[in-house]
Amino acid sequence: MTDVTMDKIVSLCRRRGFVFPSSEIYGGLGSTYDYGHYGVLMKNHIRSLWFRSMIQERDDMVALDSAVILNPAVWEASGHVAGFTDPLVDCRTCKLRFRADRLEDSQCGRRPSMRPGEFRECDLTEARQFNLMFQTQVGALEDASSVAFLRPETAQGIFINFKNVAQLARRKPPFGIAQIGKSFRNEITPGNFLFRVREFEQMEMEYFVPPDEAERWYEYWIEQRLQWYLDLGLRRSQLRVREHSAEERSHYSSGTSDIEYLYPIGWQELEGVANRGDYDLTQHTQHSGTKLEWVGEGGERYTPYVIEPAVSIERIFVAMLVDGYDEEVVAERDRTVLRLHPEIAPVKAAILPLIPRNADMVTRARSLHEELRRRWLVEYDDGGQIGRRYRRQDEIGTPWAFTIDDQTLEDETVTVRDRDSLAQERLPLSSVAAWLDDALQRPWESPKR
Ligand code: ATP
């Protein structure tokens, strides 16, 4: 079994242009990354698959795109100004700052020169609360009245639009509002690549329900979201659902479960599903003076409860890479391959002329590429030996490669090579598009154990 470390993932991401450390030529900026070509493609696929399952395939959901900088009163009402904090300690020995509740994961007391297990005595200060919201100024005046925050979650943008959307949608709960957008947190325990970053793209959905149905919908959404990951090929053995204890839960939550993935750093939250009760709508009603409730035709009225599945593209991105990363020896050569679900794979197929100097092969390969690119992200590649081209496509997770060779010139067939099994079969050039269409719709299961 391949030992998948975060270092191997980071190195592949860099080597193949998925992700680069941000501002690298200036020495970088902690926990901030830039996405290269394949990273952008893969993020787009994750985003649209979430959108498809939340919006396109459902009758009870609408989309929203709210602003990043909201009236600061929103964050007072939501409890973030007072309570969105992590407990921090300073180490007088290491001169570094750590999260008091994550000390065991930190480097406190460690020096690079030390042997494993060796620690230095640390001299820690008392824990202080540190607010994770980034502050900024709105407008030209730099005084207290112009202080604003970059949103630390997209959810509040949904709650403050409840009235607009509920009235327009004319829906009786249960119904949901879904949004995808950037959130910002001044995280203090950076590291671990994209798992914990300061700027990330959240995909959140607030599902408004009658209060007495909240428990049922909470269970429903845990199950739905877990199934979504299984359908996208994450291995069942690497996923689990963990219910929070009462002490662990956020101030607003009356029930939270994490869908956890076994990352190289251990079991960690991939997605959270929370029963937020009527906390948010009630808080905004009290602070804004605008009643945020559902009013039925017959005058029936109540404040709905909210079930929230929330995840970032970044945590899915890392889970997919870790789950897919594999190393094996084939014909005495090492092969690194990303066994990604075809829907997640950045590029769906590669089109390769076997001999790039052969003009007939190139013409046929180019015209197949032209045909397929109208419908899918596919890649034409004529750079170097065929073996090297296959290995490059394996490393970016391309599920299939169509090769135009001598036989194509005789009988108009091509070879299709399968990334996972390495099986090759021949098909008529004219049926490649239909074959790919069909292949992309087949269920996919990871061959990794
Ligand atoms: P953690 O306990 O790991 O800090 P959290 O409980 O604070 O996470 P939530 O506030 O529930 O996270 O945010 C919802 C989702 O947003 C998380 O499940 C995760 O997928 C994502 N997320 C939160 N913080 C980050 C971050 N710093 N970087 C990347 N994704 C994040």
Boltz pocket constraint, residues with backbone or C-beta under 6 A from the ligand:
constraints:
  - pocket:
      binder: B
      contacts: [[A, 152], [A, 153], [A, 185], [A, 187], [A, 194], [A, 195], [A, 196], [A, 197], [A, 198], [A, 200], [A, 202], [A, 269], [A, 270], [A, 271], [A, 272], [A, 310], [A, 311], [A, 312], [A, 314], [A, 315]]
      max_distance: 6.0
